[in-house]
């Protein structure tokens, strides 16, 4: 019997038995992340919060599809006319 054959590589769910880090490993990873990125985290959290709030505002605002189509149509028409002027 070889040593490699005696090590179970698959767990009960069929995944590798190496598994995810346990509780103490996650704490160590968290401490390392805080030491490396501690000064940047407030800015990241602030920009993430602003992004979420602007996304929610965008969801609550009614969209006038006819006005949006006209704006898109005007932009496409102006792009075509400017590209024909260049040639």
C-alpha positions, 0 to 999 in steps of 0.5 A: 500500500502506498502513501498516496493511495491512503490519502483521501483526496475527495471529501463526502461531497466530491470536492477536494479535501483540502477545503476552505480556510477555517475560522482562525485562518480567516482571522489571519487573512482579515488582519493581513488585509487590514494591515495592507489596505487599512487606509484605503478602506474608508474611501472604498466604502464611501465610493461604494455607498455613493455608487449604490445610492446613485443606482437606487436614485436611477431606479426610482426616476421615471424614464421617458423612453421617447425623449431617450430615443430622440437623444440617441437618434440625434447623437447617431445622426450627428455622428454620421454627419461628422464622419461623412465630413471627414472623408 
